[in-house]
Amino acid sequence: MSRVIEMAWEDRTPFAAIEHSYGLNETDVIKLMRQQLKLSSFRLWRQRVTGRATKHQAKRTFMVGRAYCKTQYKPR
């Protein structure tokens, strides 16, 4: 669950990547964030994500490219 929240906060990680990795679509991610975050943090996140082209793969330009969190591939 913490990894999904981390990916949702990342600007360059689209919702499609979360769905591919964890099977949660955008609506499910929003519900999860609403349940797990404090109200003020959820509001900040929603303001940040709403309309952001990098979070929606269809709105991305080719120049955005891909990025990953430095802890994404940490050894387990």
Distance bins in CASP14 RR format, pairs under 12 A and 6 or more apart:
PFRMAT RR
TARGET T0000
AUTHOR 0000-0000-0000
RMODE 2
METHOD distances of the structure
MODEL  1
1 7 0 0 0 0 0 1 0 0 0 0 0
1 8 0 0 0 0 0 1 0 0 0 0 0
1 18 0 0 0 0 0 1 0 0 0 0 0
1 22 0 0 0 0 1 0 0 0 0 0 0
1 24 0 0 0 0 0 1 0 0 0 0 0
1 28 0 0 0 0 0 1 0 0 0 0 0
1 29 0 0 0 0 0 1 0 0 0 0 0
1 32 1 0 0 1 0 0 0 0 0 0 0
1 33 0 0 0 0 0 1 0 0 0 0 0
1 35 0 0 0 0 1 0 0 0 0 0 0
1 36 1 0 0 1 0 0 0 0 0 0 0
1 37 0 0 0 0 0 1 0 0 0 0 0
2 8 0 0 0 0 0 1 0 0 0 0 0
2 9 0 0 0 0 0 1 0 0 0 0 0
2 22 0 0 0 0 0 1 0 0 0 0 0
2 32 0 0 0 0 0 1 0 0 0 0 0
2 36 0 0 0 0 1 0 0 0 0 0 0
2 37 0 0 0 0 0 1 0 0 0 0 0
2 69 0 0 0 0 0 1 0 0 0 0 0
2 71 0 0 0 0 0 1 0 0 0 0 0
3 9 0 0 0 0 0 1 0 0 0 0 0
3 10 0 0 0 0 0 1 0 0 0 0 0
3 13 0 0 0 0 0 1 0 0 0 0 0
3 17 0 0 0 0 0 1 0 0 0 0 0
3 18 0 0 0 0 1 0 0 0 0 0 0
3 21 0 0 0 0 1 0 0 0 0 0 0
3 22 1 0 0 1 0 0 0 0 0 0 0
3 24 0 0 0 0 0 1 0 0 0 0 0
3 29 0 0 0 0 0 1 0 0 0 0 0
3 32 0 0 0 0 0 1 0 0 0 0 0
3 68 0 0 0 0 0 1 0 0 0 0 0
3 69 0 0 0 0 1 0 0 0 0 0 0
3 71 0 0 0 0 1 0 0 0 0 0 0
3 72 0 0 0 0 1 0 0 0 0 0 0
3 73 0 0 0 0 0 1 0 0 0 0 0
3 74 0 0 0 0 0 1 0 0 0 0 0
3 76 0 0 0 0 0 1 0 0 0 0 0
4 10 0 0 0 0 0 1 0 0 0 0 0
4 13 0 0 0 0 0 1 0 0 0 0 0
4 15 0 0 0 0 0 1 0 0 0 0 0
4 17 0 0 0 0 0 1 0 0 0 0 0
4 18 1 0 0 1 0 0 0 0 0 0 0
4 19 0 0 0 0 0 1 0 0 0 0 0
4 21 0 0 0 0 1 0 0 0 0 0 0
4 22 1 0 1 0 0 0 0 0 0 0 0
4 23 0 0 0 0 1 0 0 0 0 0 0
4 24 1 0 0 1 0 0 0 0 0 0 0
4 25 0 0 0 0 0 1 0 0 0 0 0
4 26 0 0 0 0 0 1 0 0 0 0 0
4 28 0 0 0 0 1 0 0 0 0 0 0
4 29 1 0 0 1 0 0 0 0 0 0 0
4 30 0 0 0 0 0 1 0 0 0 0 0
4 31 0 0 0 0 0 1 0 0 0 0 0
4 32 1 0 0 1 0 0 0 0 0 0 0
4 33 0 0 0 0 1 0 0 0 0 0 0
4 35 0 0 0 0 0 1 0 0 0 0 0
4 36 0 0 0 0 1 0 0 0 0 0 0
4 37 0 0 0 0 0 1 0 0 0 0 0
4 69 0 0 0 0 0 1 0 0 0 0 0
5 13 0 0 0 0 0 1 0 0 0 0 0
5 18 0 0 0 0 0 1 0 0 0 0 0
5 22 0 0 0 0 0 1 0 0 0 0 0
5 24 0 0 0 0 0 1 0 0 0 0 0
5 29 0 0 0 0 1 0 0 0 0 0 0
5 30 0 0 0 0 0 1 0 0 0 0 0
5 32 1 0 0 1 0 0 0 0 0 0 0
5 33 1 0 0 1 0 0 0 0 0 0 0
5 34 0 0 0 0 0 1 0 0 0 0 0
5 35 0 0 0 0 0 1 0 0 0 0 0
5 36 1 0 0 1 0 0 0 0 0 0 0
5 37 1 0 0 1 0 0 0 0 0 0 0
5 41 0 0 0 0 1 0 0 0 0 0 0
5 42 0 0 0 0 0 1 0 0 0 0 0
5 45 0 0 0 0 1 0 0 0 0 0 0
5 69 0 0 0 0 0 1 0 0 0 0 0
6 13 0 0 0 0 1 0 0 0 0 0 0
6 17 0 0 0 0 0 1 0 0 0 0 0
6 18 0 0 0 0 0 1 0 0 0 0 0
6 21 0 0 0 0 0 1 0 0 0 0 0
6 22 0 0 0 0 0 1 0 0 0 0 0
6 29 0 0 0 0 0 1 0 0 0 0 0
6 32 0 0 0 0 0 1 0 0 0 0 0
6 33 0 0 0 0 0 1 0 0 0 0 0
6 36 0 0 0 0 0 1 0 0 0 0 0
6 45 0 0 0 0 0 1 0 0 0 0 0
6 68 0 0 0 0 0 1 0 0 0 0 0
6 69 1 0 0 1 0 0 0 0 0 0 0
6 70 0 0 0 0 0 1 0 0 0 0 0
6 71 1 0 0 1 0 0 0 0 0 0 0
6 72 0 0 0 0 1 0 0 0 0 0 0
6 74 0 0 0 0 0 1 0 0 0 0 0
7 13 1 0 1 0 0 0 0 0 0 0 0
7 14 0 0 0 0 1 0 0 0 0 0 0
7 15 0 0 0 0 1 0 0 0 0 0 0
7 16 0 0 0 0 0 1 0 0 0 0 0
7 17 1 0 0 1 0 0 0 0 0 0 0
7 18 1 0 1 0 0 0 0 0 0 0 0
7 19 0 0 0 0 0 1 0 0 0 0 0
7 20 0 0 0 0 0 1 0 0 0 0 0
7 21 1 0 0 1 0 0 0 0 0 0 0
7 22 0 0 0 0 1 0 0 0 0 0 0
7 23 0 0 0 0 0 1 0 0 0 0 0
7 24 0 0 0 0 1 0 0 0 0 0 0
7 29 0 0 0 0 1 0 0 0 0 0 0
7 32 0 0 0 0 0 1 0 0 0 0 0
7 33 0 0 0 0 0 1 0 0 0 0 0
7 49 0 0 0 0 0 1 0 0 0 0 0
7 55 0 0 0 0 0 1 0 0 0 0 0
7 67 0 0 0 0 0 1 0 0 0 0 0
7 68 0 0 0 0 1 0 0 0 0 0 0
7 69 1 0 0 1 0 0 0 0 0 0 0
7 71 0 0 0 0 0 1 0 0 0 0 0
7 72 0 0 0 0 1 0 0 0 0 0 0
8 14 0 0 0 0 0 1 0 0 0 0 0
8 15 0 0 0 0 1 0 0 0 0 0 0
8 17 0 0 0 0 0 1 0 0 0 0 0
8 18 1 0 0 1 0 0 0 0 0 0 0
8 19 0 0 0 0 0 1 0 0 0 0 0
8 21 0 0 0 0 0 1 0 0 0 0 0
8 22 0 0 0 0 0 1 0 0 0 0 0
8 24 0 0 0 0 1 0 0 0 0 0 0
8 26 0 0 0 0 1 0 0 0 0 0 0
8 28 0 0 0 0 0 1 0 0 0 0 0
8 29 1 0 1 0 0 0 0 0 0 0 0
8 30 0 0 0 0 1 0 0 0 0 0 0
8 31 0 0 0 0 0 1 0 0 0 0 0
8 32 1 0 0 1 0 0 0 0 0 0 0
8 33 1 0 1 0 0 0 0 0 0 0 0
8 34 0 0 0 0 0 1 0 0 0 0 0
8 36 0 0 0 0 1 0 0 0 0 0 0
8 37 0 0 0 0 1 0 0 0 0 0 0
8 41 0 0 0 0 0 1 0 0 0 0 0
8 42 0 0 0 0 0 1 0 0 0 0 0
8 45 1 0 0 1 0 0 0 0 0 0 0
8 46 0 0 0 0 0 1 0 0 0 0 0
8 48 0 0 0 0 1 0 0 0 0 0 0
8 49 1 0 0 1 0 0 0 0 0 0 0
8 52 0 0 0 0 0 1 0 0 0 0 0
8 55 0 0 0 0 1 0 0 0 0 0 0
8 69 0 0 0 0 0 1 0 0 0 0 0
9 18 0 0 0 0 0 1 0 0 0 0 0
9 29 0 0 0 0 0 1 0 0 0 0 0
9 33 0 0 0 0 1 0 0 0 0 0 0
9 36 0 0 0 0 0 1 0 0 0 0 0
9 37 0 0 0 0 1 0 0 0 0 0 0
9 41 0 0 0 0 1 0 0 0 0 0 0
9 42 0 0 0 0 0 1 0 0 0 0 0
9 44 0 0 0 0 1 0 0 0 0 0 0
9 45 1 0 0 1 0 0 0 0 0 0 0
9 46 0 0 0 0 0 1 0 0 0 0 0
9 48 0 0 0 0 1 0 0 0 0 0 0
9 49 0 0 0 0 1 0 0 0 0 0 0
9 52 0 0 0 0 0 1 0 0 0 0 0
9 55 0 0 0 0 0 1 0 0 0 0 0
9 69 0 0 0 0 1 0 0 0 0 0 0
10 17 0 0 0 0 1 0 0 0 0 0 0
10 18 0 0 0 0 1 0 0 0 0 0 0
10 29 0 0 0 0 0 1 0 0 0 0 0
10 45 0 0 0 0 0 1 0 0 0 0 0
10 48 0 0 0 0 0 1 0 0 0 0 0
10 49 0 0 0 0 0 1 0 0 0 0 0
10 52 0 0 0 0 0 1 0 0 0 0 0
10 54 0 0 0 0 1 0 0 0 0 0 0
10 55 0 0 0 0 1 0 0 0 0 0 0
10 66 0 0 0 0 0 1 0 0 0 0 0
10 67 1 0 0 1 0 0 0 0 0 0 0
10 68 0 0 0 0 1 0 0 0 0 0 0
10 69 1 0 1 0 0 0 0 0 0 0 0
10 70 0 0 0 0 0 1 0 0 0 0 0
10 71 0 0 0 0 0 1 0 0 0 0 0
10 72 0 0 0 0 1 0 0 0 0 0 0
11 45 0 0 0 0 0 1 0 0 0 0 0
11 48 1 0 0 1 0 0 0 0 0 0 0
11 49 0 0 0 0 1 0 0 0 0 0 0
11 51 0 0 0 0 0 1 0 0 0 0 0
11 52 1 0 0 1 0 0 0 0 0 0 0
11 53 0 0 0 0 1 0 0 0 0 0 0
11 54 1 0 1 0 0 0 0 0 0 0 0
11 55 1 0 0 1 0 0 0 0 0 0 0
11 56 0 0 0 0 0 1 0 0 0 0 0
11 60 0 0 0 0 0 1 0 0 0 0 0
11 64 0 0 0 0 1 0 0 0 0 0 0
11 65 0 0 0 0 0 1 0 0 0 0 0
11 67 0 0 0 0 1 0 0 0 0 0 0
11 68 0 0 0 0 0 1 0 0 0 0 0
11 69 0 0 0 0 0 1 0 0 0 0 0
12 52 0 0 0 0 1 0 0 0 0 0 0
12 53 0 0 0 0 0 1 0 0 0 0 0
12 54 1 0 1 0 0 0 0 0 0 0 0
12 55 0 0 0 0 1 0 0 0 0 0 0
12 56 0 0 0 0 0 1 0 0 0 0 0
12 57 0 0 0 0 0 1 0 0 0 0 0
12 60 0 0 0 0 1 0 0 0 0 0 0
12 63 0 0 0 0 0 1 0 0 0 0 0
12 64 1 0 0 1 0 0 0 0 0 0 0
12 65 1 0 0 1 0 0 0 0 0 0 0
12 66 1 0 0 1 0 0 0 0 0 0 0
12 67 1 0 1 0 0 0 0 0 0 0 0
12 68 0 0 0 0 1 0 0 0 0 0 0
12 69 0 0 0 0 1 0 0 0 0 0 0
12 72 0 0 0 0 0 1 0 0 0 0 0
13 19 0 0 0 0 0 1 0 0 0 0 0
13 20 0 0 0 0 0 1 0 0 0 0 0
13 21 0 0 0 0 1 0 0 0 0 0 0
13 22 0 0 0 0 0 1 0 0 0 0 0
13 29 0 0 0 0 0 1 0 0 0 0 0
13 49 0 0 0 0 0 1 0 0 0 0 0
13 52 0 0 0 0 0 1 0 0 0 0 0
13 54 0 0 0 0 1 0 0 0 0 0 0
13 55 1 0 0 1 0 0 0 0 0 0 0
13 56 0 0 0 0 0 1 0 0 0 0 0
13 57 0 0 0 0 0 1 0 0 0 0 0
13 60 0 0 0 0 0 1 0 0 0 0 0
13 64 0 0 0 0 0 1 0 0 0 0 0
13 65 0 0 0 0 0 1 0 0 0 0 0
13 66 0 0 0 0 1 0 0 0 0 0 0
13 67 1 0 0 1 0 0 0 0 0 0 0
13 68 1 0 0 1 0 0 0 0 0 0 0
13 69 1 0 0 1 0 0 0 0 0 0 0
13 72 0 0 0 0 1 0 0 0 0 0 0
14 20 0 0 0 0 1 0 0 0 0 0 0
14 21 0 0 0 0 0 1 0 0 0 0 0
14 25 0 0 0 0 0 1 0 0 0 0 0
14 26 0 0 0 0 1 0 0 0 0 0 0
14 29 0 0 0 0 0 1 0 0 0 0 0
14 49 0 0 0 0 0 1 0 0 0 0 0
14 52 0 0 0 0 1 0 0 0 0 0 0
14 53 0 0 0 0 1 0 0 0 0 0 0
14 54 1 0 0 1 0 0 0 0 0 0 0
14 55 1 0 1 0 0 0 0 0 0 0 0
14 56 1 0 0 1 0 0 0 0 0 0 0
14 57 1 0 1 0 0 0 0 0 0 0 0
14 58 0 0 0 0 1 0 0 0 0 0 0
14 59 0 0 0 0 1 0 0 0 0 0 0
14 60 1 0 0 1 0 0 0 0 0 0 0
14 64 0 0 0 0 1 0 0 0 0 0 0
14 65 0 0 0 0 0 1 0 0 0 0 0
14 66 0 0 0 0 1 0 0 0 0 0 0
14 67 0 0 0 0 0 1 0 0 0 0 0
15 21 0 0 0 0 0 1 0 0 0 0 0
15 22 0 0 0 0 0 1 0 0 0 0 0
15 23 0 0 0 0 0 1 0 0 0 0 0
15 24 0 0 0 0 1 0 0 0 0 0 0
15 25 1 0 0 1 0 0 0 0 0 0 0
15 26 1 0 1 0 0 0 0 0 0 0 0
15 27 0 0 0 0 1 0 0 0 0 0 0
15 28 0 0 0 0 1 0 0 0 0 0 0
15 29 1 0 0 1 0 0 0 0 0 0 0
15 30 0 0 0 0 1 0 0 0 0 0 0
15 32 0 0 0 0 0 1 0 0 0 0 0
15 33 0 0 0 0 0 1 0 0 0 0 0
15 49 0 0 0 0 1 0 0 0 0 0 0
15 51 0 0 0 0 0 1 0 0 0 0 0
15 52 0 0 0 0 0 1 0 0 0 0 0
15 54 0 0 0 0 0 1 0 0 0 0 0
15 55 1 0 0 1 0 0 0 0 0 0 0
15 56 1 0 0 1 0 0 0 0 0 0 0
15 57 1 0 0 1 0 0 0 0 0 0 0
15 58 0 0 0 0 0 1 0 0 0 0 0
15 59 0 0 0 0 0 1 0 0 0 0 0
15 60 0 0 0 0 0 1 0 0 0 0 0
16 22 0 0 0 0 0 1 0 0 0 0 0
16 23 0 0 0 0 0 1 0 0 0 0 0
16 24 0 0 0 0 0 1 0 0 0 0 0
16 25 0 0 0 0 1 0 0 0 0 0 0
16 26 0 0 0 0 1 0 0 0 0 0 0
16 29 0 0 0 0 0 1 0 0 0 0 0
16 54 0 0 0 0 0 1 0 0 0 0 0
16 55 0 0 0 0 1 0 0 0 0 0 0
16 56 0 0 0 0 1 0 0 0 0 0 0
16 57 1 0 1 0 0 0 0 0 0 0 0
16 58 0 0 0 0 1 0 0 0 0 0 0
16 59 0 0 0 0 0 1 0 0 0 0 0
16 60 0 0 0 0 1 0 0 0 0 0 0
16 66 0 0 0 0 0 1 0 0 0 0 0
17 23 0 0 0 0 0 1 0 0 0 0 0
17 24 0 0 0 0 0 1 0 0 0 0 0
17 25 0 0 0 0 0 1 0 0 0 0 0
17 26 0 0 0 0 0 1 0 0 0 0 0
17 29 0 0 0 0 0 1 0 0 0 0 0
17 54 0 0 0 0 0 1 0 0 0 0 0
17 55 0 0 0 0 1 0 0 0 0 0 0
17 56 0 0 0 0 0 1 0 0 0 0 0
17 57 0 0 0 0 1 0 0 0 0 0 0
17 60 0 0 0 0 0 1 0 0 0 0 0
17 65 0 0 0 0 0 1 0 0 0 0 0
17 66 0 0 0 0 1 0 0 0 0 0 0
17 67 0 0 0 0 0 1 0 0 0 0 0
17 68 0 0 0 0 1 0 0 0 0 0 0
17 69 0 0 0 0 0 1 0 0 0 0 0
17 72 0 0 0 0 0 1 0 0 0 0 0
18 24 1 0 1 0 0 0 0 0 0 0 0
18 25 0 0 0 0 1 0 0 0 0 0 0
18 26 0 0 0 0 1 0 0 0 0 0 0
18 27 0 0 0 0 0 1 0 0 0 0 0
18 28 0 0 0 0 1 0 0 0 0 0 0
18 29 1 0 1 0 0 0 0 0 0 0 0
18 30 0 0 0 0 0 1 0 0 0 0 0
18 32 0 0 0 0 1 0 0 0 0 0 0
18 33 0 0 0 0 0 1 0 0 0 0 0
18 49 0 0 0 0 0 1 0 0 0 0 0
18 55 0 0 0 0 1 0 0 0 0 0 0
18 56 0 0 0 0 0 1 0 0 0 0 0
18 57 0 0 0 0 0 1 0 0 0 0 0
19 25 1 0 1 0 0 0 0 0 0 0 0
19 26 1 0 0 1 0 0 0 0 0 0 0
19 27 0 0 0 0 0 1 0 0 0 0 0
19 28 0 0 0 0 1 0 0 0 0 0 0
19 29 0 0 0 0 1 0 0 0 0 0 0
19 56 0 0 0 0 0 1 0 0 0 0 0
19 57 0 0 0 0 1 0 0 0 0 0 0
20 57 0 0 0 0 0 1 0 0 0 0 0
21 29 0 0 0 0 0 1 0 0 0 0 0
21 68 0 0 0 0 0 1 0 0 0 0 0
21 72 0 0 0 0 0 1 0 0 0 0 0
22 28 0 0 0 0 1 0 0 0 0 0 0
22 29 0 0 0 0 1 0 0 0 0 0 0
22 32 0 0 0 0 1 0 0 0 0 0 0
23 29 0 0 0 0 1 0 0 0 0 0 0
23 32 0 0 0 0 0 1 0 0 0 0 0
24 30 0 0 0 0 1 0 0 0 0 0 0
24 31 0 0 0 0 1 0 0 0 0 0 0
24 32 1 0 0 1 0 0 0 0 0 0 0
24 33 0 0 0 0 0 1 0 0 0 0 0
25 31 0 0 0 0 1 0 0 0 0 0 0
25 32 0 0 0 0 0 1 0 0 0 0 0
26 32 0 0 0 0 0 1 0 0 0 0 0
26 33 0 0 0 0 0 1 0 0 0 0 0
26 46 0 0 0 0 0 1 0 0 0 0 0
26 49 0 0 0 0 1 0 0 0 0 0 0
26 50 0 0 0 0 0 1 0 0 0 0 0
26 51 0 0 0 0 0 1 0 0 0 0 0
26 52 0 0 0 0 0 1 0 0 0 0 0
26 55 0 0 0 0 1 0 0 0 0 0 0
26 56 0 0 0 0 1 0 0 0 0 0 0
26 57 0 0 0 0 0 1 0 0 0 0 0
26 58 0 0 0 0 0 1 0 0 0 0 0
27 33 0 0 0 0 0 1 0 0 0 0 0
27 34 0 0 0 0 0 1 0 0 0 0 0
28 34 0 0 0 0 0 1 0 0 0 0 0
28 35 0 0 0 0 0 1 0 0 0 0 0
29 35 0 0 0 0 0 1 0 0 0 0 0
29 36 0 0 0 0 0 1 0 0 0 0 0
29 37 0 0 0 0 0 1 0 0 0 0 0
29 42 0 0 0 0 0 1 0 0 0 0 0
29 45 0 0 0 0 0 1 0 0 0 0 0
29 46 0 0 0 0 0 1 0 0 0 0 0
29 49 0 0 0 0 1 0 0 0 0 0 0
29 55 0 0 0 0 1 0 0 0 0 0 0
30 36 0 0 0 0 0 1 0 0 0 0 0
30 37 0 0 0 0 0 1 0 0 0 0 0
30 42 0 0 0 0 1 0 0 0 0 0 0
30 45 0 0 0 0 1 0 0 0 0 0 0
30 46 1 0 0 1 0 0 0 0 0 0 0
30 49 0 0 0 0 1 0 0 0 0 0 0
30 50 0 0 0 0 0 1 0 0 0 0 0
30 55 0 0 0 0 0 1 0 0 0 0 0
31 37 0 0 0 0 0 1 0 0 0 0 0
31 42 0 0 0 0 0 1 0 0 0 0 0
32 42 0 0 0 0 0 1 0 0 0 0 0
32 45 0 0 0 0 0 1 0 0 0 0 0
33 39 0 0 0 0 0 1 0 0 0 0 0
33 41 0 0 0 0 1 0 0 0 0 0 0
33 42 1 0 1 0 0 0 0 0 0 0 0
33 43 0 0 0 0 0 1 0 0 0 0 0
33 44 0 0 0 0 0 1 0 0 0 0 0
33 45 1 0 1 0 0 0 0 0 0 0 0
33 46 1 0 0 1 0 0 0 0 0 0 0
33 48 0 0 0 0 0 1 0 0 0 0 0
33 49 0 0 0 0 1 0 0 0 0 0 0
34 41 0 0 0 0 0 1 0 0 0 0 0
34 42 1 0 1 0 0 0 0 0 0 0 0
34 43 0 0 0 0 1 0 0 0 0 0 0
34 45 0 0 0 0 1 0 0 0 0 0 0
34 46 0 0 0 0 1 0 0 0 0 0 0
35 41 0 0 0 0 0 1 0 0 0 0 0
35 42 0 0 0 0 1 0 0 0 0 0 0
36 42 0 0 0 0 1 0 0 0 0 0 0
36 45 0 0 0 0 0 1 0 0 0 0 0
37 43 0 0 0 0 1 0 0 0 0 0 0
37 44 0 0 0 0 1 0 0 0 0 0 0
37 45 1 0 0 1 0 0 0 0 0 0 0
37 46 0 0 0 0 1 0 0 0 0 0 0
38 44 0 0 0 0 1 0 0 0 0 0 0
38 45 0 0 0 0 0 1 0 0 0 0 0
39 45 0 0 0 0 0 1 0 0 0 0 0
39 46 0 0 0 0 0 1 0 0 0 0 0
40 46 0 0 0 0 0 1 0 0 0 0 0
40 47 0 0 0 0 0 1 0 0 0 0 0
41 47 0 0 0 0 0 1 0 0 0 0 0
41 48 0 0 0 0 0 1 0 0 0 0 0
42 48 0 0 0 0 0 1 0 0 0 0 0
42 49 0 0 0 0 0 1 0 0 0 0 0
43 49 0 0 0 0 0 1 0 0 0 0 0
43 50 0 0 0 0 0 1 0 0 0 0 0
44 50 0 0 0 0 0 1 0 0 0 0 0
45 52 0 0 0 0 0 1 0 0 0 0 0
45 55 0 0 0 0 0 1 0 0 0 0 0
46 52 0 0 0 0 0 1 0 0 0 0 0
46 55 0 0 0 0 0 1 0 0 0 0 0
48 54 0 0 0 0 0 1 0 0 0 0 0
48 55 0 0 0 0 1 0 0 0 0 0 0
49 55 1 0 1 0 0 0 0 0 0 0 0
49 56 0 0 0 0 1 0 0 0 0 0 0
49 59 0 0 0 0 0 1 0 0 0 0 0
50 56 0 0 0 0 0 1 0 0 0 0 0
50 59 0 0 0 0 0 1 0 0 0 0 0
51 58 0 0 0 0 0 1 0 0 0 0 0
51 59 1 0 0 1 0 0 0 0 0 0 0
51 60 0 0 0 0 0 1 0 0 0 0 0
52 59 0 0 0 0 1 0 0 0 0 0 0
52 60 0 0 0 0 0 1 0 0 0 0 0
52 64 0 0 0 0 0 1 0 0 0 0 0
53 59 1 0 1 0 0 0 0 0 0 0 0
53 60 1 0 1 0 0 0 0 0 0 0 0
53 61 1 0 0 1 0 0 0 0 0 0 0
53 62 0 0 0 0 0 1 0 0 0 0 0
53 63 0 0 0 0 0 1 0 0 0 0 0
53 64 1 0 0 1 0 0 0 0 0 0 0
53 65 0 0 0 0 0 1 0 0 0 0 0
54 60 1 0 0 1 0 0 0 0 0 0 0
54 61 0 0 0 0 1 0 0 0 0 0 0
54 63 0 0 0 0 0 1 0 0 0 0 0
54 64 1 0 1 0 0 0 0 0 0 0 0
54 65 0 0 0 0 1 0 0 0 0 0 0
54 66 0 0 0 0 0 1 0 0 0 0 0
54 67 0 0 0 0 1 0 0 0 0 0 0
55 64 0 0 0 0 0 1 0 0 0 0 0
56 64 0 0 0 0 0 1 0 0 0 0 0
57 64 0 0 0 0 1 0 0 0 0 0 0
57 65 0 0 0 0 0 1 0 0 0 0 0
57 66 0 0 0 0 0 1 0 0 0 0 0
60 66 0 0 0 0 1 0 0 0 0 0 0
60 67 0 0 0 0 0 1 0 0 0 0 0
66 72 0 0 0 0 0 1 0 0 0 0 0
68 74 0 0 0 0 0 1 0 0 0 0 0
END
